[in-house]
Amino acid sequence: MPETQYRLLVLVALGDAASSEQLVLRLSEDDGLVPVTAEDLAEGDHADVAIVDDETVGRVRAQGVPLLVLGSQATQRPAAIGAVLPRDADTALIAAAARLAAAGYHIAHASAEIDGRGGATDDRLGGGLLAGGEADHEASPIRLSPREAEVLALLAEGASNKVIARHLDISVHTAKFHVAAILVKLGAANRTDAIATAMRQGLVLV
């Protein structure tokens, strides 16, 4: 019997309507997300996370939804902003960051500096993953939790989310979350990129 998983409702509200529609289309390929534009958001629905840009961040911030900002280089970040990524970030990375922002993490791309109210300035994307908005004040090596290290080892063996879930006795949804966290910490666009980066960092041996 297939597992029923919660799908995140993602509001895409970029300043350019065509860009919003294009990103919705790209994100719709991720079976864990339900991307919609403001026009498609049903009355009474509350998005789990919103993807905005510099033009729309002020308008959407008032709704109290965790925000993923594309293209911002601002040094001041309100607590509502959970992630800052470059505008041309890979779709898989945007999806991963959306999951983590919705879960209460704060993510900053290496090119974005963040003040002490919600994060830190780091040398790499991995250093910008902060649970609950707690600042990590030192630029440090990529740190994986013991569970993430197990997931990474299975990824290196080519395991799918279902295989990872079965091997570690966790849900597929939890496996996807760990994979998303690994992608963001390693600054990887996809699984192959993550494994290559992990090998260069000495995190896995293949």
DRENLUM-285439 format. One record per residue (C-alpha): y, x, z. Coordinates in steps of 0.02 Angstrom, whole numbers, always signed. Example, Ala and Ser with C-alpha at 12.3 -4.5 7.8 and 13.67 -1.06 7.14 Angstrom:
2
SITE      yy      xx      zz
SITE    -225    +615    +390
SITE     -53    +684    +357
//
This chain:
206
SITE      yy      xx      zz
SITE      +0      +0      +0
SITE    +166     +80     -51
SITE    +285    +126     +87
SITE    +443     +22    +101
SITE    +592    +135    +126
SITE    +773    +102    +162
SITE    +886    +136     +12
SITE   +1062    +197     +45
SITE   +1201     +90     -26
SITE   +1321    +215    -105
SITE   +1495    +161    -156
SITE   +1563    +267    -299
SITE   +1752    +252    -300
SITE   +1828    +391    -405
SITE   +2004    +379    -473
SITE   +1940    +366    -652
SITE   +1836    +208    -680
SITE   +1736    +287    -822
SITE   +1689    +435    -712
SITE   +1633    +314    -575
SITE   +1522    +218    -696
SITE   +1448    +380    -762
SITE   +1408    +443    -586
SITE   +1332    +275    -539
SITE   +1218    +289    -690
SITE   +1165    +466    -644
SITE   +1134    +423    -461
SITE   +1035    +267    -506
SITE    +893    +381    -559
SITE    +867    +425    -375
SITE    +750    +293    -304
SITE    +821    +316    -128
SITE    +998    +267    -175
SITE   +1083    +107    -232
SITE   +1246    +167    -312
SITE   +1380     +37    -349
SITE   +1564     +33    -396
SITE   +1690     -67    -295
SITE   +1680    -206    -425
SITE   +1491    -217    -403
SITE   +1493    -215    -213
SITE   +1441    -387    -156
SITE   +1550    -478     -31
SITE   +1492    -439    +145
SITE   +1400    -281     +93
SITE   +1444    -123    +187
SITE   +1413     +43    +100
SITE   +1318    +178    +195
SITE   +1422    +314    +114
SITE   +1564    +321     -14
SITE   +1591    +452    -148
SITE   +1777    +476    -180
SITE   +1899    +604    -250
SITE   +2072    +663    -201
SITE   +2151    +511    -282
SITE   +2048    +380    -189
SITE   +2004    +462     -23
SITE   +2153    +384     +67
SITE   +2113    +208      +7
SITE   +1929    +212     +53
SITE   +1949    +307    +217
SITE   +2016    +151    +304
SITE   +1848     +65    +281
SITE   +1767    +181    +408
SITE   +1627    +233    +289
SITE   +1565    +414    +288
SITE   +1647    +497    +139
SITE   +1587    +624     +12
SITE   +1738    +699     -76
SITE   +1719    +777    -248
SITE   +1846    +908    -299
SITE   +1945    +923    -138
SITE   +2011   +1094     -86
SITE   +2106   +1023     +63
SITE   +2105   +1122    +225
SITE   +2130    +967    +331
SITE   +1983    +849    +346
SITE   +1982    +683    +440
SITE   +1824    +648    +541
SITE   +1772    +513    +417
SITE   +1743    +643    +281
SITE   +1563    +699    +291
SITE   +1554    +811    +138
SITE   +1664    +907     +18
SITE   +1587    +964    -146
SITE   +1659   +1027    -311
SITE   +1691    +891    -440
SITE   +1560    +962    -558
SITE   +1423    +970    -426
SITE   +1246    +935    -488
SITE   +1186    +755    -470
SITE   +1042    +808    -358
SITE   +1161    +900    -242
SITE   +1278    +750    -235
SITE   +1131    +637    -192
SITE   +1071    +757     -57
SITE   +1246    +772     +17
SITE   +1265    +582     +16
SITE   +1105    +564    +119
SITE   +1161    +693    +244
SITE   +1338    +624    +258
SITE   +1267    +450    +290
SITE   +1158    +525    +427
SITE   +1309    +598    +516
SITE   +1308    +777    +452
SITE   +1462    +868    +388
SITE   +1443    +974    +233
SITE   +1571   +1090    +154
SITE   +1556   +1184      -9
SITE   +1597   +1368      +4
SITE   +1761   +1343     -89
SITE   +1827   +1214     +35
SITE   +1902   +1268    +201
SITE   +1886   +1148    +345
SITE   +1980   +1146    +508
SITE   +1907   +1141    +683
SITE   +1916    +951    +696
SITE   +1758    +930    +595
SITE   +1687   +1091    +532
SITE   +1707   +1274    +490
SITE   +1748   +1393    +350
SITE   +1590   +1477    +287
SITE   +1537   +1601    +153
SITE   +1405   +1488     +80
SITE   +1359   +1305     +71
SITE   +1216   +1329    +193
SITE   +1338   +1382    +329
SITE   +1435   +1221    +306
SITE   +1297   +1102    +361
SITE   +1348   +1042    +532
SITE   +1257    +910    +633
SITE   +1370    +779    +710
SITE   +1526    +872    +658
SITE   +1502   +1015    +782
SITE   +1590   +1170    +719
SITE   +1489   +1324    +680
SITE   +1621   +1459    +702
SITE   +1524   +1605    +629
SITE   +1470   +1643    +454
SITE   +1284   +1663    +480
SITE   +1124   +1674    +380
SITE   +1044   +1516    +315
SITE    +956   +1434    +461
SITE    +812   +1314    +435
SITE    +731   +1211    +572
SITE    +544   +1240    +600
SITE    +507   +1077    +508
SITE    +620   +1125    +362
SITE    +530   +1292    +352
SITE    +364   +1198    +338
SITE    +436   +1085    +203
SITE    +506   +1235    +109
SITE    +336   +1321    +112
SITE    +256   +1165     +37
SITE    +395   +1154     -93
SITE    +355   +1332    -143
SITE    +176   +1274    -175
SITE    +240   +1136    -290
SITE    +208    +993    -169
SITE    +287    +824    -206
SITE    +374    +720     -71
SITE    +215    +617     -51
SITE    +108    +772     -29
SITE    +232    +845     +96
SITE    +232    +681    +194
SITE     +44    +673    +197
SITE     +22    +856    +245
SITE    +150    +848    +387
SITE    +106    +671    +441
SITE    +282    +606    +413
SITE    +352    +466    +306
SITE    +402    +495    +125
SITE    +580    +448    +174
SITE    +581    +585    +308
SITE    +509    +709    +184
SITE    +650    +668     +62
SITE    +778    +692    +200
SITE    +709    +866    +241
SITE    +707    +913     +57
SITE    +888    +854     +41
SITE    +939    +958    +192
SITE    +854   +1111    +118
SITE    +942   +1088     -50
SITE   +1111   +1078     +34
SITE   +1081   +1223    +154
SITE   +1025   +1334     +10
SITE   +1162   +1271    -106
SITE   +1025   +1229    -231
SITE   +1041   +1109    -377
SITE    +856   +1063    -376
SITE    +687   +1112    -303
SITE    +660   +1256    -422
SITE    +831   +1326    -381
SITE    +795   +1305    -195
SITE    +633   +1403    -207
SITE    +717   +1542    -307
SITE    +857   +1554    -179
SITE    +734   +1549     -33
SITE    +635   +1692    -112
SITE    +793   +1796    -134
SITE    +838   +1762     +48
SITE    +663   +1807    +105
SITE    +633   +1632    +174
SITE    +471   +1610     +78
SITE    +343   +1728      +3
SITE    +256   +1672    -156
//
